[in-house]
Each structure stands twice: as structure tokens, then as C-alpha cells.
């Protein structure tokens, strides 16, 4: 409830203290489970193919997990300070605390942790989230925080990102986060297509998709950076200390993953041009060609060398046909039919 006079506000809601975003944790657990599953198959692969297969699986899963996790991460821009600030509304009581601000593509997360945690006969450990992505109402969440009696440092930072704040941070970060998130989904789709194409005899197109995934990752970072550079600086004063934000872990992971995808995509394209056989060996596709060569013509394979040399020869091949000599049969005279003897006419007496 709200505070009036000298009455302290009550914080009756739950205090989430999970060390990271639950969505990112679920994504990491899913990809780690896939990695463990593929590692269980590894002993059944022989020779150098085992090492190549391990490199492909680990690299691909890292790119997919990073692309999906940064989309839901709230650490694109972060800031931390230790300060002595007021704690409750309408109260001169001050506390020593660590205040953290995390800005993501879908909203902000504000933490307040006392130093020490136990102060004023209570536990000072708050973690509040305010979202602005489409379908959510940031102003409504801020009003609910006021009614719940959230501490002053949290409300102060949340008010800076409100839609009606003179700082103008809400509109810039909201639009930048929306477009950056959409581009990250396109990058994730390119990653899926690259895995499908790498499992087929279309390695060059898999390289194109991997290169496209890296380009879209870099574009998402550019969109978010635009919101930081074009937005006027809005000071965050908490006590006698100012809170400044800088690029967080999600931004650096996005940059590193994007550059990795670009380098790998270009490497596949170059290897496809200068060393296509070695590239096929790395992706374990040389066995497919051997199978096709061993297949007969009726199975869609290649012709045997004997018939291929005949067909590819520029000169006409003369084929001698052996014929048995035939003897001419002597001419036979036509057989005439036997003539019946003519009877003499009887004389009449």
C-alpha cells in the first residue's frame, strides 16, 4: 500500500532472487542437454571424423544457443554502483546498498541489495522487472510498483524509463529492442538453415546461410547501439554517486558470435573454391560420392570405365561383326507339271 505521513510502505510481494533470467536458463539447459546427447554418440565414430564431428557440433550448438539466449537476455546494457541513499518514501533513513540496472531488448531489470543485506531489521534484497515490448504496459507496471511500495532507488530508476519521462528513453529503447529482437530471430532461422544445408551436398549454400546469420547478429547490435548513441544522456543520481551504463555481456556475446559466423561462412566459401575435397572430408561427405561411383548405371551411378571410354572417345568406334560365310545354293530348274497323255478319239463305225 502507499505511504502517507510517517508510515513506511509495505512490500508484500515476492522477492525473486534467482541469479539469472529464467528464460535464458532454460535455453542454456536445453542446449547443454543436446550437447551431452551428442557427446554420448561420439565414442561410436572412428578416426579423424570424430574430431571433425565434435568441432562441428560444439560450434553449431554454441552459435544457436548464443543467438537464442541474447534475444531474451536483459544484459545488453548494464550499470552498477555502491551508494548511500534513501530507502523508503517520506523517511530520512538511509542505507548502504548496491544498485544495479540491466537494460534488455524487452525491458529493464533493477536490483537493490543492501551492504550488508540485513539492515533496519529487514532483508534488503530486491529485484524488479519492468517490460516495454509490444503487448505489455510499462506505465501500468510502474503504477503497480508504486502501490506495492517498492524502495525509492528502484522507483527512481524505473521512472526514468517511463513513457511520460522527459528523458525520452522509453521510445528509443523500445523501438530499438523490437527491431533488434526481430533481426535476431532471422539470424536464428539462418543458423537452422545452415545446419540443414551442411548435412546435404550443398556446402556452399550452408556457408551463405552462416554468413547471413553473422551479418544479422551484427545488425541487431547496431540497432541497439543506435538507441544508446542517439538518445540524449539522462543522468542517474543516487545519493552522491551517478550511475553510468555500458555494454553488457549480451552485447559482447552478440558481437563475438556474429564475427564467428562471418569468419566461418567466409572460410567455407573459400575452401569450397580452392579445396573442395578437403571441405567434403571435414563435413564427412566424401563417403557419399564413393557410394555413387560404386552404383551401377541403372541405380543412378556412373558408367563403368569400359563403357565411359567408348562414349567419351571423339572418334567413331568401328565394331567388326563376325558373320558366318554362306554358300550359294545351285540354281534349280523350275519343276514342270507332268502332262497327261492325250487320248486318241475313238472312230465311229
Buried (B, 14 or more C-beta within 10 A) or exposed (E): EEBEEEEBBEBEEEEEEEEEBEBBBEBBEEBEEBBEEBEEEEEEBEEEBEEBBBEBBEBBBBBBBBBBBBBBBBBBBBBBBEBEBBBBBEBEEEBBBBBBBBBBBBBBBBBBBBEEEEBEEEBBBBBBBBBBBEEEEBEEBBEEBBEBBBBBBBBBBBBBBBBEBEBEBBEBBBBBBBBBBBBBBBBBBBBEBBBEBBBEEBBBBBBBBBBBBBBBBBBBBEBBBBBBEEBEEEEBEBBEBEBEBEBBEBBBBBBEBBEBBBEBBBBBBEBBEEEEEEBBBBBBBBEEEEEEEEEEEEEEEBEEEEEEEEEEEEEEEEEEEEEEEEEEEEEEEEEEEEEEEEEEEEEEE
